[in-house]
């Protein structure tokens, strides 16, 4: 009788291991690494915002070399930015053409950052809030976009 129980326990244990491996294989598919393009655009956006934070009097457009990313030119094709000032503060707009699935990766990587959306020439929309209003600059239709306004005495 003890041998039957032992055999049953071994069979059950082997079956459980097989199911555990199948579950691990499924989990690996769920957590596929996001696109490098998403990570690079988020780094670009952060670099532009950091530059403006360090140079609050700046307005205009920054080149990749201005923000220390001149080696990334091949990975950031057609990335653009515009920094403009008005009575509400300093508005920083960054954009780049990305495929829709990479836009979704970018929003997920940014943890649902509400300043990220899709450009519609002179306006933009957010997946969370819909139409977000006009832009201070024309941005190509469908590009991923980030619009942030710095306020306070320095800006």
Secondary structure, DSSP 8 states (H G I E B T S, - for coil): -HHHHHHHHHHHHHHHHHHHHHHHHHHHHHT----HHHHHHHHHHHHHHHHHHH-TT--B---GGGGT-GGGGGGSTT-EEEEEEETTEEEEEEEE---HHHHHHHHHHTTT-TTEEEEEEEEEEETTTEEEEEEEEEE-TT-EEEEEEE-STT-
